[in-house]
Amino acid sequence: MRLSRWGWSRYETVEALEHEARRLTDWVEVVEPRSDAEIIVVNSGTPVDASLLEQAPSVRLCVTNTSGFEHLHRAALASRGV
């Protein structure tokens, strides 16, 4: 299972993101940011719509690290079985 970050907060440092990637490697293969993966991680500044999903056709799980979900276009996700 591959995981790709498609969004991050301006408060997250490069060091913190690298640490996160190292910690996750026991469970998933962490791939380059904004690349195709079964799991994508986004924040509220990343609209997850049909355009994004075309760039990541393998997505099966979309995780947002924010409290809201207005940036997630649920119809587009549902049409892909996400």
N, C-alpha and C positions, 0 to 999 in steps of 0.2 A: 504494500500500500504506500503510495507517495503522498506527500504533503507539500503544498506550496503556499507561501505568503503572498497575497494579492493586495494587502494593505497593512499599514502599521501606523501607530500614533507618533506624532512628533516628539512625544515624551519617551519613546522607546529608543534606547541607544543601540548602536551597532553591536557593542559588547553584549548587551542583553539579548539581542536577537541571535547572536552566535551561540550564546549560552543555551538559549531555548532550543536551538537546532541540535546541539550536542546532547541535551537531555532527552530529546524525542527520538533519537536514533535507535533506541532499544525497541521502539514500537513501530516506527514508520521510517521510510526513506525520505529525508528532507531534500527536496530538489530546489533548483533556482527560483527566486521570486518571480511571480507572474508567468509561471510555466504550467503546462498541463499536468494535472495530478488528480487522484481520486478524492483527496481532501484539500479544500482551499480555506484559508483563513483570511478574513477581511475585516475592515473597520467601517465606521459610518461614512467615511469619505470615498468608499469604493462601491459604486452602484453595481450590484450583481444583476445584470439584465441579459437579454438574449445575445447582445454583442460580446459581453465577457464570456458567456458560456460557449460561444462559438470558438473562442480561443482556448478553452479548457474542456474539450468534449468528454473527458474521462471523469468529470466531477460526479461524485456520489454523495458527498457530504460537504456542506458549506457552513463554516463556523464563523460567527461574528464575535469579535472581542469587545463589543459595546453593549450598552443596555437597550438600545433601540433596534428596530429591524426595518425601518422605513426604506432603507437602501437596498433591501432584498426584494427583488421583483418576484413575488411568490408564484405568479402564473408562469413566468419563464422557467423558474426552478421546477415547478410541478410538471411542466411539459417535457422536461428531461428526466423525470423520475427522481428528482432530488428533494 
